């Protein structure tokens, strides 16, 4: 999926003094987890809200009621923010496997990263909505922490609310 991307653009930014935090950005189905897992294989610590919810609360709609998802997302994010700061202080390279769908949240994390002694890279995975639909129809058949079910209605809502980064220092990958 990312065969054409030159990962050296990211790898050369790694530093033992000022750790790099890669912020993934994209709509559900854009490839954030796949990309993050590639970085994880290269020594980055991957932080994922979906996986934290799965580990702490179980499966969406099975182990906990659907109505609890927003509460669990907030709890997971708080926990992962603390972990992020700790990892930066430990001089670890990190990849944040979140959607970062709005500019305000991206800016909050950039400030947190810099204040904690790290530097950031914003990777925006831009995917055509038809490709997202195709990928999500396949993903929705899986049963794992990274296969949170996304309906057409949910995807439409995500697309309508997504604020693509423009002029934020982002690296755009057409995926």
Order of alpha helices (4+ residues) and beta strands (2+ residues): alpha-beta-alpha-beta-alpha-alpha-beta-alpha-beta-alpha-alpha-beta
